[in-house]
Amino acid sequence: MRNPRIFQPSLFSINETVTLSDDAFGHVVRVLRLKAGDTITVFNGEEPFQYNATLCNVSKKSADITIISQQQNNSESPLNIHLGQGISRGDRMDFTLQKSVELGVNSITPLFTERCGVKLNAERLEKKRQQWQKIVISACEQSGRSSVPTVNEPMLLADWLTQETSALKINLHPKAQHSIMSLPRENTRVRLLIGPEGGLSDDEIAQANENDFVDVLLGPRILRTETAALTAITALQCRFGDLH
């Protein structure tokens, strides 16, 4: 069996024994059915390391791991991408977050836009954000990343547009004059705005332009919101990051 990678929010030291979190325990013992003596790889989302560990003290409700060794993990791109994603319905948002993390995005802010069509009260919205964060963690486990992107609190597009940043700010627009591949190559930080199903309204595009977002073109075809996000991130990683 392939050595599974598990997120465990702890600080690790060699030969130290750590109790698995409830989520990690559920995945390792209940889902994967690993037993004492089996080996897993753990990471905490904060360090550029991952750790080999042995499962021990396994019971019906808890399990520990003993840290065996530390390894440097160089899976992070030199490009930092903050994705502002218009909230979409159903599984589209889940899919977008999962795949964007696999492609190296560093931070995600779900955005309420004119056409997002999703209305949630504060309690349900926080539960949804926590669900999205778990999807992000799972994507890191699968893709080999040790840095876990943050799913920020969902907010209004107008508020996100006015946040101060030194990053290059770009917005996909089907009638833009310039492509991502024509952007200057010295950029290491990018803010990427992606509209929901139905896209951004003309007023929202104008607001983005007023806040120094540059309209860029991906190609002659109109893409679904999830396709647009992933294609844009891929193009950015090819232009500025570590996809070759």
VENDABEL-V487492 format. One line per field, one symbol per residue. phi: phi as a letter, one per 20 degrees, with the letter a starting at -180 (. if undefined). psi: psi as a letter, one per 20 degrees, with the letter a starting at -180 (. if undefined). burial: + if it has 9 or more other C-alpha atoms within 8 Angstrom, else -. Layout:
BEGIN
phi = ???
psi = ???
burial = ???
END
This chain:
BEGIN
phi = .fffecfcfcedcgmfdceffgffffffeeeelfcgnfdcdcbdnddecccebdfblecfcbbdcdfebdcfddeeffedddeedgfdeleffgfffgfffgeofdbccfcecgdfmdccfgffffffffffffffffffgfenfdeefeeffgbfggfffeffbeffdccfbfdfecegfefgeefdccdddcfegnmefgffffffffdmeefcderfdedfgffffffffffffffddcec
psi = ppoqpppomrpqqpjqpppqrgggggggghgilqrpiqprpqqjihqkrqppqpprlpahirqrqppgrqppoliqqipopoooopprqciggggggghhghijqhqpoppprhjhjpoqrgghghhgghghhhggghhgghijqipoqporpqrqghhhhjqpqjqppqpppijqiqrhiiqqijpippoppprapiaqrhhhgggghhkkpppqphaiqpqqghhgghgggggghhgickp.
burial = ----++++-----+---+-+---++++++-----++--+++++++-++++++++++++---+++++++-+--+---+-+++++++++++--++++++++++++++++++++++-++--------++--+--++-+++++++---+++++-++-++++--++-----++++++-+-+-+++------+++++++++++-++---++-+++---+-++++------++-+++++++++++++++--
END
